[in-house]
Amino acid sequence: MKLKDWTVDILSKRFTVKWQTVTGKDFGSCDSVKCEIKIDPKAHLDQQKDTLLHECLHAIDHEMDTKMSERQVRLTATGLLPFLRANPEIVKWLLTR
């Protein structure tokens, strides 16, 4: 089944999320110049979610020039996803305007 490409807003820039096989051992990639994120559709669903968050953090890092290391991005994404899953009421509250 072909997954639908998405558009995500990252600091007022529209990034396209594409479901494509990524070369090498990575499950995704982020190109901040092209405003494009790729996620491997063959990866496990949980891995896809972690990877999407990871690549969005790379885009935020690039746009804000925070110079996070790959390790910092990986650990932040891997720590943040379970927090969001475990605390849906907090997520709902955070998203309320």
Phi and psi restraints in degrees (value plus and minus 20) as a CYANA .aco file:
   2 LYS   PHI     -96.9   -56.9
   2 LYS   PSI     106.6   146.6
   3 LEU   PHI    -102.1   -62.1
   3 LEU   PSI     124.6   164.6
   4 LYS   PHI     -96.2   -56.2
   4 LYS   PSI     113.2   153.2
   5 ASP   PHI     -88.6   -48.6
   5 ASP   PSI     127.1   167.1
   6 TRP   PHI    -137.4   -97.4
   6 TRP   PSI     148.7   188.7
   7 THR   PHI    -143.9  -103.9
   7 THR   PSI     111.2   151.2
   8 VAL   PHI    -140.8  -100.8
   8 VAL   PSI     124.7   164.7
   9 ASP   PHI    -112.5   -72.5
   9 ASP   PSI      99.4   139.4
  10 ILE   PHI    -144.4  -104.4
  10 ILE   PSI      83.7   123.7
  11 LEU   PHI      33.7    73.7
  11 LEU   PSI      28.0    68.0
  12 SER   PHI      48.8    88.8
  12 SER   PSI      -3.0    37.0
  13 LYS   PHI    -135.3   -95.3
  13 LYS   PSI     114.4   154.4
  14 ARG   PHI    -109.8   -69.8
  14 ARG   PSI      92.1   132.1
  15 PHE   PHI    -118.8   -78.8
  15 PHE   PSI     116.6   156.6
  16 THR   PHI    -108.3   -68.3
  16 THR   PSI     111.3   151.3
  17 VAL   PHI    -122.5   -82.5
  17 VAL   PSI      96.9   136.9
  18 LYS   PHI    -133.1   -93.1
  18 LYS   PSI     122.8   162.8
  19 TRP   PHI    -116.9   -76.9
  19 TRP   PSI      75.2   115.2
  20 GLN   PHI    -160.7  -120.7
  20 GLN   PSI     128.2   168.2
  21 THR   PHI     -83.7   -43.7
  21 THR   PSI     114.5   154.5
  22 VAL   PHI    -125.6   -85.6
  22 VAL   PSI     117.5   157.5
  23 THR   PHI     -92.2   -52.2
  23 THR   PSI     134.6   174.6
  24 GLY   PHI      64.3   104.3
  24 GLY   PSI    -177.7  -137.7
  25 LYS   PHI    -114.4   -74.4
  25 LYS   PSI     -20.4    19.6
  26 ASP   PHI     -99.4   -59.4
  26 ASP   PSI     136.0   176.0
  27 PHE   PHI    -118.4   -78.4
  27 PHE   PSI     -24.4    15.6
  28 GLY   PHI    -187.2  -147.2
  28 GLY   PSI     154.2   194.2
  29 SER   PHI    -173.4  -133.4
  29 SER   PSI     138.0   178.0
  30 CYS   PHI    -151.8  -111.8
  30 CYS   PSI     107.5   147.5
  31 ASP   PHI    -136.8   -96.8
  31 ASP   PSI      80.4   120.4
  32 SER   PHI     -91.8   -51.8
  32 SER   PSI     -41.3    -1.3
  33 VAL   PHI     -92.0   -52.0
  33 VAL   PSI     -64.9   -24.9
  34 LYS   PHI    -105.9   -65.9
  34 LYS   PSI     -24.9    15.1
  35 CYS   PHI      32.9    72.9
  35 CYS   PSI      36.4    76.4
  36 GLU   PHI    -158.2  -118.2
  36 GLU   PSI     111.5   151.5
  37 ILE   PHI    -138.4   -98.4
  37 ILE   PSI     113.4   153.4
  38 LYS   PHI    -135.5   -95.5
  38 LYS   PSI     116.6   156.6
  39 ILE   PHI    -145.6  -105.6
  39 ILE   PSI     114.0   154.0
  40 ASP   PHI     -92.8   -52.8
  40 ASP   PSI      95.8   135.8
  41 PRO   PHI     -89.5   -49.5
  41 PRO   PSI     -34.3     5.7
  42 LYS   PHI    -104.4   -64.4
  42 LYS   PSI     -34.0     6.0
  43 ALA   PHI     -89.9   -49.9
  43 ALA   PSI     135.8   175.8
  44 HIS   PHI     -79.0   -39.0
  44 HIS   PSI     128.0   168.0
  45 LEU   PHI     -73.8   -33.8
  45 LEU   PSI     -63.9   -23.9
  46 ASP   PHI     -82.8   -42.8
  46 ASP   PSI     -57.6   -17.6
  47 GLN   PHI     -88.0   -48.0
  47 GLN   PSI     -58.8   -18.8
  48 GLN   PHI     -80.2   -40.2
  48 GLN   PSI     -63.0   -23.0
  49 LYS   PHI     -85.8   -45.8
  49 LYS   PSI     -65.6   -25.6
  50 ASP   PHI     -81.1   -41.1
  50 ASP   PSI     -62.0   -22.0
  51 THR   PHI     -87.2   -47.2
  51 THR   PSI     -61.1   -21.1
  52 LEU   PHI     -80.8   -40.8
  52 LEU   PSI     -66.1   -26.1
  53 LEU   PHI     -81.8   -41.8
  53 LEU   PSI     -62.8   -22.8
  54 HIS   PHI     -77.5   -37.5
  54 HIS   PSI     -69.2   -29.2
  55 GLU   PHI     -89.2   -49.2
  55 GLU   PSI     -53.9   -13.9
  56 CYS   PHI     -84.6   -44.6
  56 CYS   PSI     -57.9   -17.9
  57 LEU   PHI     -84.7   -44.7
  57 LEU   PSI     -56.3   -16.3
  58 HIS   PHI     -81.0   -41.0
  58 HIS   PSI     -63.0   -23.0
  59 ALA   PHI     -83.8   -43.8
  59 ALA   PSI     -64.0   -24.0
  60 ILE   PHI     -82.3   -42.3
  60 ILE   PSI     -64.8   -24.8
  61 ASP   PHI     -77.3   -37.3
  61 ASP   PSI     -65.4   -25.4
  62 HIS   PHI     -84.7   -44.7
  62 HIS   PSI     -66.9   -26.9
  63 GLU   PHI     -86.4   -46.4
  63 GLU   PSI     -51.9   -11.9
  64 MET   PHI    -118.3   -78.3
  64 MET   PSI     -22.0    18.0
  65 ASP   PHI      33.8    73.8
  65 ASP   PSI      25.8    65.8
  66 THR   PHI    -105.2   -65.2
  66 THR   PSI     -35.0     5.0
  67 LYS   PHI      37.8    77.8
  67 LYS   PSI      22.9    62.9
  68 MET   PHI     -87.8   -47.8
  68 MET   PSI     123.8   163.8
  69 SER   PHI     -96.2   -56.2
  69 SER   PSI     144.9   184.9
  70 GLU   PHI     -78.8   -38.8
  70 GLU   PSI     -59.3   -19.3
  71 ARG   PHI     -83.2   -43.2
  71 ARG   PSI     -63.0   -23.0
  72 GLN   PHI     -83.7   -43.7
  72 GLN   PSI     -62.1   -22.1
  73 VAL   PHI     -83.7   -43.7
  73 VAL   PSI     -66.7   -26.7
  74 ARG   PHI     -80.9   -40.9
  74 ARG   PSI     -67.7   -27.7
  75 LEU   PHI     -87.4   -47.4
  75 LEU   PSI     -57.2   -17.2
  76 THR   PHI     -85.5   -45.5
  76 THR   PSI     -67.0   -27.0
  77 ALA   PHI     -83.3   -43.3
  77 ALA   PSI     -65.0   -25.0
  78 THR   PHI     -88.1   -48.1
  78 THR   PSI     -48.7    -8.7
  79 GLY   PHI    -103.2   -63.2
  79 GLY   PSI     -54.7   -14.7
  80 LEU   PHI     -93.0   -53.0
  80 LEU   PSI     -59.4   -19.4
  81 LEU   PHI     -79.9   -39.9
  81 LEU   PSI     -68.3   -28.3
  82 PRO   PHI     -84.4   -44.4
  82 PRO   PSI     -54.0   -14.0
  83 PHE   PHI     -81.4   -41.4
  83 PHE   PSI     -66.5   -26.5
  84 LEU   PHI     -82.9   -42.9
  84 LEU   PSI     -61.3   -21.3
  85 ARG   PHI     -86.1   -46.1
  85 ARG   PSI     -58.6   -18.6
  86 ALA   PHI     -99.6   -59.6
  86 ALA   PSI     -33.2     6.8
  87 ASN   PHI    -152.0  -112.0
  87 ASN   PSI      40.1    80.1
  88 PRO   PHI     -81.6   -41.6
  88 PRO   PSI     -51.0   -11.0
  89 GLU   PHI     -88.2   -48.2
  89 GLU   PSI     -58.0   -18.0
  90 ILE   PHI     -86.6   -46.6
  90 ILE   PSI     -61.9   -21.9
  91 VAL   PHI     -80.9   -40.9
  91 VAL   PSI     -65.8   -25.8
  92 LYS   PHI     -79.0   -39.0
  92 LYS   PSI     -65.5   -25.5
  93 TRP   PHI     -83.6   -43.6
  93 TRP   PSI     -62.9   -22.9
  94 LEU   PHI     -81.8   -41.8
  94 LEU   PSI     -53.3   -13.3
  95 LEU   PHI    -106.7   -66.7
  95 LEU   PSI     -26.7    13.3
  96 THR   PHI     -98.3   -58.3
  96 THR   PSI     112.3   152.3
